[in-house]
Amino acid sequence: RKMALLLRLCRLAGLASALAASEGETAWSVEANNALAEADRLQQQKRWADAITYYKRVLAVSPNPPNFQKYIVLNNLGWSMYHTDRWAEAEHYYHLALAAVPNKPPTDHAHINLATLYTKTHRPAEAVASYRAALSMTASQRVQTQLGRVLIRNFQVGEAVETLKEALSAWGSDGPAAQEAHRELGTAYAARRNWGRASHHLIRAVDLGLPTNSTGCAAARWSVVEGWGGVHPFGNSPALSGNTAGGEPQVSALTITYAHARRALAALEGPPPSRGPAAEPLRGRFVDPLSGIAYDEAASEPFRLVMLREVALAGRRPTALYLRRPACLFFTGEHTASGFLPSSFGAKDADNALDSESARGEKWLEGDTFAVMDVRSGGADGWQLRVELASKLLLLLLSLDTEPPEGSEQAEERRSGSERLSSALSSVDFSRARLLVPSQLLPTVEALRSSRLPRGSPRAARLLAEESLLVWNGSAPAPRHTFERLLLLDWRPPYAGAEKRGRALPLHRTRQRWRVFDSSLFALRFPHRTPLLLQRAVFHAAMPPLSRPAETRPRILSCSREGAALWMHISPHLPHISPTSPPHL
């Protein structure tokens, strides 16, 4: 896509003038021109391996084409190799492309492509140099924003702040990369512990992710819902954004406590000595030794089961969870707009298709769908997000078959919480219900299936079955999905610092009040300790009985790269790693 126009110009120039070859150059022939046209077509279709074949055919027909064509072919050959993970070869061809035009390349694309490769291979210093070389040729807000991004990753935070501020000053909030620039500037300010400014720019990035077309919106604009605290509970007739045709609220939430998690944790840990030592018990009040933050695990840390009716989900990540017109509401979940949402949040992730009612295809899903996802990227980025999503999945599954605890020794709070949850789930038809997960959670789903966990939970087993599973695989363009009822499990991050609520900001599109934080935003990125213990407990429970207790401590890994995943089987003898490829649904 980057080189399509130049490729066409290159071919036209070759046909129009027949390009008499200079000394040492190969004449640009019709055969070379046709091979280049086919390579271009295949690259536009993302058929990378086939494109490589035809770019090499161009060089076979014309081994030393004129410098302009040589630069184009070599750079595009590198770009196709980059997308087949042949990174060393891609780097080699990018350098050959630049060497073909030593005085001045006709475009900045080879420098940008090198910077992209260096970023991918964790070489931020070299990426900085390549982005600066590109900017010396062409002023671009997008390239300057990418430079700011890699400066942060190269620990040059002060330079990153100035670079990003300049990008916003030169092109403003209407620039092509303004949303990304605000997001990266928020990240840079957070790295400098300037929480207020960081929160401000992260919110501005979310604001720019809203659709520009507000026609048909009840409030004449799109808005963002931060958290679920103001949402009506299950069964209440008033709704946050109006009722559906059946009179039910479109958004409702049920606040529960971690009593369910603690009860499940105790059942999973169990005392069998064959499974090794039990996990660390839940603490009461304690101070984290690294952060110095005080926590109280004995307190009732709430999580929420949220029910959204006739809600749409779109985007590659996906980051667009919203109610359509006339409600015109986007949701950030409990993590708020200051929670480092991706720079493609909202309409940008769907290439602004949300501005019209004609998105790229649409699927209507009847009945109830339970979803384990996060608008921060759906689990695609960051180890902590994958861990958090796995914990959410476990907590959701273990909550489905909960019953009110028996015995007078149980706290009334736990009893009432279980009763409310059982009542809320009574309307769900589990014989038709689905489970929506990102592809990064497939190894966890497979591990739960193979271990038949959680035990004694028929509803969970039904949702984990192959026929009930929906996988969001991150393909683009992704169709918009609209759910009759979508049920999400969410929790408020363990944020202990002071919080300034309800600040009005002079933003580009919205006129609403936002949560602005005045201490560490990084606490917004991590789950509570209780769900993490729950995840560890499930892996303990999945361990086979072992004869030697010293062998029982699990070493369980889960990682993914470019759509592939690895997960570790625990055997009575030696662990081994097995590759699995998530299905593309």
Secondary structure as GFF3:
##gff-version 3
##sequence-region A 1 585
A	DSSP	alpha_helix	4	17	.	.	.	ID=ss1
A	DSSP	alpha_helix	30	44	.	.	.	ID=ss2
A	DSSP	alpha_helix	48	61	.	.	.	ID=ss3
A	DSSP	alpha_helix	67	82	.	.	.	ID=ss4
A	DSSP	alpha_helix	87	100	.	.	.	ID=ss5
A	DSSP	alpha_helix	109	120	.	.	.	ID=ss6
A	DSSP	alpha_helix	124	137	.	.	.	ID=ss7
A	DSSP	alpha_helix	141	153	.	.	.	ID=ss8
A	DSSP	alpha_helix	157	171	.	.	.	ID=ss9
A	DSSP	three_ten_helix	172	174	.	.	.	ID=ss10
A	DSSP	alpha_helix	178	191	.	.	.	ID=ss11
A	DSSP	alpha_helix	195	208	.	.	.	ID=ss12
A	DSSP	beta_strand	223	225	.	.	.	ID=ss13
A	DSSP	beta_strand	232	233	.	.	.	ID=ss14
A	DSSP	beta_strand	251	256	.	.	.	ID=ss15
A	DSSP	alpha_helix	259	269	.	.	.	ID=ss16
A	DSSP	three_ten_helix	273	275	.	.	.	ID=ss17
A	DSSP	beta_strand	285	287	.	.	.	ID=ss18
A	DSSP	beta_strand	294	296	.	.	.	ID=ss19
A	DSSP	beta_strand	303	314	.	.	.	ID=ss20
A	DSSP	beta_strand	320	323	.	.	.	ID=ss21
A	DSSP	beta_strand	329	331	.	.	.	ID=ss22
A	DSSP	three_ten_helix	333	335	.	.	.	ID=ss23
A	DSSP	three_ten_helix	346	350	.	.	.	ID=ss24
A	DSSP	three_ten_helix	353	355	.	.	.	ID=ss25
A	DSSP	beta_strand	362	371	.	.	.	ID=ss26
A	DSSP	alpha_helix	383	399	.	.	.	ID=ss27
A	DSSP	alpha_helix	412	425	.	.	.	ID=ss28
A	DSSP	beta_strand	434	438	.	.	.	ID=ss29
A	DSSP	three_ten_helix	439	441	.	.	.	ID=ss30
A	DSSP	alpha_helix	442	451	.	.	.	ID=ss31
A	DSSP	alpha_helix	458	464	.	.	.	ID=ss32
A	DSSP	three_ten_helix	466	468	.	.	.	ID=ss33
A	DSSP	beta_strand	469	472	.	.	.	ID=ss34
A	DSSP	beta_strand	480	491	.	.	.	ID=ss35
A	DSSP	beta_strand	499	504	.	.	.	ID=ss36
A	DSSP	beta_strand	513	517	.	.	.	ID=ss37
A	DSSP	three_ten_helix	522	525	.	.	.	ID=ss38
A	DSSP	alpha_helix	529	542	.	.	.	ID=ss39
A	DSSP	three_ten_helix	549	551	.	.	.	ID=ss40
A	DSSP	beta_strand	558	561	.	.	.	ID=ss41
A	DSSP	beta_strand	564	569	.	.	.	ID=ss42
A	DSSP	beta_strand	576	580	.	.	.	ID=ss43
###
